[in-house]
């Protein structure tokens, strides 16, 4: 089954390439430092299973990464496993955390894997040789006075490793030896998210609902902006803005240099740990009920609601000819029921101006 969507909407802005090129592998959360979540690899269905491994404990609030042809995972059994991505064979494994403690989404650069694990004695940040798994350095509360939070996203940039603590601090460690470069006291915990890096700034978002922009190299505060509710999404940088969602179901675009609100659009369900993705024209994100698309244009954000059953990642495949005149999308629908969708346009310059158009869906 498939569906096609037609509309008479003119394209109001040409495709703009992401600020940072996507990595051909997947070495960090959402692929690159601006967290744009796009891969240069193109594929279309069918997608077939190649191998399985396990059973192991689940991965929760974290994901796998791949660097230098090695796939890394860290489920809740506290064991880090390095695999051949083509066969699933385990190349090496190490148990570094306690069972059922949250583990971080790791990051890799320059042949080194950086990971945070937690256990009964607290949190530890590891730098490991990605080929052998041998420890290059490890630091914990005893030698840094920091209670490292493993329930977040790790970041590497410019010789520094970024993360957060249970003491509500953002930090940067020197990647060479794990010593503390700087810390900054936030106004709340950072849960299920992490630092976004772009043009010398490190962005963090807290459960208190505040987005912080810190100097990447000193940790000095550049700006902060408190939004309308809890944030657990890693900010996305694209087109000079930061995009972040909150628990009230509002997606915000903030000026990346000043923190000023460029636009916001609400009416969604709770947005929890759903970092937005950018493809050069649109951003994509999900809430607890559905998946959404926002088309970024000069004066407005065009939003199409994909009212599904929450299975968007498993049932939607999208193929777009960038810069072309049409978009072809394919969808698998478990129920096979025809639905009528809407496109809703929110004009950023005229608050509350809403116009509606309808799409026809064919299964």
C-alpha positions in Angstrom: 0.0 0.0 0.0 1.1 3.6 -0.5 -0.2 7.1 -0.4 0.5 10.2 -2.3 -0.2 13.7 -1.2 -1.0 16.6 -3.6 -1.4 20.3 -2.7 -1.4 23.5 -4.6 1.0 25.1 -2.2 3.9 27.0 -3.8 7.4 26.3 -2.5 8.3 29.6 -0.8 11.9 28.9 0.0 14.6 26.9 -1.8 16.3 24.0 -0.2 19.0 25.1 2.1 21.7 22.6 2.9 22.4 21.8 6.6 25.1 23.8 8.3 27.2 20.7 9.0 27.6 17.9 6.4 26.1 14.6 7.6 28.6 12.0 8.6 28.6 8.9 6.3 28.5 6.8 9.5 26.6 7.7 12.7 29.3 8.7 15.3 27.0 10.7 17.7 23.4 11.3 18.6 21.5 12.5 15.5 24.6 12.1 13.4 26.4 15.5 13.8 27.0 18.3 16.3 24.1 20.5 15.2 22.0 17.3 15.8 20.4 17.5 12.3 19.6 13.7 12.3 20.2 13.1 8.5 22.3 10.5 6.8 23.9 10.9 3.4 22.8 7.3 2.6 19.7 6.9 0.5 17.5 3.9 0.7 13.9 2.9 0.0 11.7 0.0 1.1 11.8 -2.9 1.5 14.1 -2.9 4.5 15.1 -6.4 5.4 16.5 -7.7 8.7 20.1 -8.9 8.3 20.9 -10.2 11.8 19.8 -10.2 15.4 21.7 -10.7 18.6 20.6 -11.3 22.2 18.4 -11.3 24.1 20.0 -8.6 26.1 18.5 -6.0 28.3 16.7 -3.1 26.6 18.1 0.2 25.4 16.1 3.0 27.0 16.5 6.7 26.3 19.7 6.0 24.4 20.7 4.7 21.0 23.5 3.0 19.1 26.3 4.8 17.2 28.7 3.7 14.5 32.2 4.9 13.9 35.1 3.5 11.8 33.1 0.5 10.8 32.2 -0.5 14.4 28.7 -0.5 15.9 28.4 0.4 19.6 25.5 -0.3 22.0 25.0 0.1 25.7 21.7 -1.4 27.0 20.5 -1.4 30.6 22.6 -4.5 31.6 25.5 -2.0 31.9 27.5 -3.8 29.2 29.0 -1.9 26.3 29.3 -4.1 23.1 31.2 -3.4 20.0 30.0 -5.2 16.9 30.7 -5.8 13.3 27.7 -3.9 11.8 27.4 -6.3 8.9 27.3 -9.6 10.8 26.4 -8.6 14.4 29.5 -10.4 15.7 30.7 -9.0 19.0 34.2 -7.7 18.6 34.6 -6.9 22.3 32.4 -6.1 25.3 32.9 -4.6 28.8 30.5 -4.3 31.7 31.1 -0.8 33.0 27.8 0.1 34.8 25.2 -1.4 37.1 22.2 -3.4 35.9 19.1 -1.3 35.2 21.0 2.0 35.5 20.5 4.3 32.6 23.3 4.5 30.1 24.3 7.3 27.8 24.2 7.6 24.1 27.9 7.5 23.4 30.0 9.5 21.0 33.2 8.6 19.1 36.0 10.6 17.5 39.6 10.1 16.5 39.6 6.4 17.4 38.2 7.0 20.9 34.8 6.1 22.3 33.4 8.3 25.0 30.7 6.9 27.3 29.1 7.5 30.7 28.0 4.7 32.9 26.3 4.7 36.3 26.3 2.2 39.2 26.0 1.9 42.9 29.2 3.9 43.4 28.1 6.8 41.1 28.8 7.9 37.6 31.9 7.6 35.5 33.0 8.9 32.1 35.2 6.6 30.1 37.5 7.1 27.1 38.0 3.8 25.4 40.1 2.6 22.5 37.3 1.9 20.0 39.1 -1.1 18.4 40.2 -2.9 21.6 37.9 -1.5 24.3 40.9 -0.8 26.5 40.5 2.2 28.9 42.4 5.3 28.0 41.1 7.2 31.0 38.2 7.1 33.4 37.0 9.8 35.8 34.4 9.8 38.5 33.3 11.8 41.5 36.4 11.0 43.5 38.7 12.9 41.2 36.4 15.5 39.7 33.8 16.2 42.4 31.1 15.7 39.7 28.3 13.1 39.9 28.2 12.3 36.2 24.7 11.8 34.7 24.5 8.8 32.4 21.0 9.5 31.4 22.0 11.9 28.7 23.7 12.4 25.3 27.5 12.5 25.1 29.1 15.1 22.9 32.7 15.5 21.5 33.9 18.7 19.8 37.3 20.5 19.5 39.1 18.4 22.0 36.4 18.5 24.6 33.8 16.1 25.9 30.5 17.5 27.1 27.8 16.2 29.4 25.8 17.0 32.5 25.7 15.9 36.2 23.1 15.0 38.8 24.2 18.2 40.5 22.6 20.1 37.6 25.8 21.1 36.1 26.9 21.2 32.4 30.6 20.3 32.0 33.4 20.0 29.5 36.2 17.5 30.0 39.5 17.7 28.2 39.4 14.7 25.8 43.2 14.1 26.2 43.1 13.1 29.9 39.6 13.6 31.3 40.4 16.7 33.4 37.7 19.2 34.0 37.9 22.2 31.5 34.8 24.0 32.9 31.5 23.6 34.7 28.4 25.7 34.6 25.5 25.5 37.1 22.2 25.0 35.3 18.7 25.6 36.8 17.7 21.9 36.6 18.6 18.4 35.4 19.3 17.5 31.8 17.4 14.3 31.1 17.5 12.2 27.9 19.2 15.0 26.0 22.6 16.6 25.6 24.7 19.3 24.2 24.3 20.7 20.7 27.4 22.4 19.3 27.6 25.1 16.6 29.9 28.0 15.9 31.6 28.0 19.3 28.4 27.7 21.4 27.2 24.7 23.4 23.4 24.5 23.9 21.8 22.6 26.8 18.1 22.3 27.8 16.8 21.4 31.2 13.7 19.8 32.7 13.0 23.2 34.3 12.3 24.4 30.7 15.3 26.6 30.2 17.6 26.6 27.1 21.2 27.7 27.8 23.8 28.9 25.3 27.3 28.6 26.8 30.7 29.5 25.3 32.0 26.1 24.1 35.6 26.7 25.4 35.0 28.6 28.7 31.5 27.6 29.8 30.5 31.3 30.1 26.8 32.1 29.8 25.9 33.7 26.5 22.1 33.7 26.9 19.3 31.7 28.5 15.6 31.5 27.7 13.0 29.8 29.9 10.1 28.3 27.8 6.7 27.2 28.8 7.4 23.8 30.4 9.8 20.8 30.8 12.3 20.1 28.0 13.8 16.7 27.4 14.7 17.1 23.8 18.2 17.8 22.5 18.1 21.2 20.6 18.4 21.1 16.8 20.4 23.8 15.1 19.3 24.7 11.6 19.0 27.9 9.5 20.4 30.0 12.3 17.8 28.8 14.8 17.4 26.3 17.6 14.4 24.1 17.5 13.1 22.5 20.8 9.8 21.0 22.0 8.3 21.1 25.5 5.9 19.1 27.6 3.0 21.5 26.9 3.2 20.3 23.2 4.8 23.4 21.8 7.7 23.5 19.3 9.9 26.6 19.5 12.3 28.2 17.1 14.8 30.4 19.0 17.5 32.7 17.5 20.7 30.7 18.1 22.7 33.9 18.8 20.3 35.7 21.1 17.8 33.2 22.3 14.9 35.3 21.2 11.7 33.5 20.1 11.4 33.5 16.3 8.2 31.5 16.4 6.4 28.9 18.3 3.5 26.6 17.4 1.5 24.5 19.9 -1.5 22.2 20.1 0.6 19.1 20.1 0.6 16.4 22.8 3.6 16.1 25.2 6.9 16.3 23.3 9.3 14.1 25.2 12.8 13.2 24.1 11.8 13.8 20.5 14.7 15.8 19.0 13.7 17.4 15.7 15.4 16.3 12.4 16.3 18.7 9.5 16.5 17.7 5.8 17.3 21.1 4.3 13.7 22.2 4.0 11.6 20.6 6.7 12.0 19.6 10.4 10.4 16.5 11.7 9.5 15.5 15.3 7.0 13.5 17.2 4.8 13.8 20.3 3.0 11.1 22.3 0.3 10.7 19.7 1.6 11.4 16.2 4.4 12.6 14.0 4.7 16.1 12.5 6.4 17.9 9.7 7.2 21.7 9.8 8.3 23.3 6.5 10.7 26.1 7.2 10.2 29.2 5.1 11.1 32.9 5.4 8.1 34.2 7.2 6.2 31.2 8.4 6.5 27.6 9.5 4.2 25.3 7.6 3.0 22.3 9.6 1.5 19.1 8.4 0.0 16.9 11.0 0.5 13.2 10.4 -2.3 11.8 12.6 -1.2 8.2 13.0 -1.1 5.8 15.9 2.3 6.7 17.1 4.1 4.1 14.9 5.5 6.7 12.5 9.1 5.5 12.7 8.2 2.0 11.8 5.5 2.7 9.2 6.5 5.8 7.3 9.1 6.0 4.6 9.7 9.2 2.8 11.5 10.0 -0.4 11.9 13.6 -1.5 13.6 15.1 -4.5 15.3 18.1 -3.0 14.8 21.2 -5.0 12.1 19.5 -7.2 8.5 20.3 -7.7 6.9 17.3 -6.1 7.3 15.1 -3.1 6.5 11.4 -3.1 5.9 9.6 0.1 5.2 6.0 0.9 3.6 4.7 4.0 2.8 1.3 5.4 -0.4 1.4 7.5 -1.2 -1.5 9.8 -5.0 -1.0 9.7 -5.2 0.0 6.1 -7.8 2.7 6.9 -8.1 5.8 4.7 -7.5 9.0 6.6 -8.0 12.6 5.8 -5.1 14.8 6.9 -4.6 18.5 7.2 -1.9 21.0 6.4 -2.0 23.9 8.9 -0.1 27.0 8.2 1.1 29.2 11.1 2.2 32.7 10.0 5.1 33.7 12.3 4.5 37.4 11.7 0.7 37.3 12.3 -0.1 35.6 15.6 -2.9 33.2 15.4 -3.3 33.4 11.6 -4.3 29.8 10.6 -5.2 28.6 7.1 -6.2 25.0 6.3 -5.8 22.8 3.2 -6.6 19.2 2.8 -4.7 16.2 1.4 -6.1 13.2 -0.3 -4.6 9.9 0.8 -4.6 6.7 -1.4 -3.7 3.3 0.0 
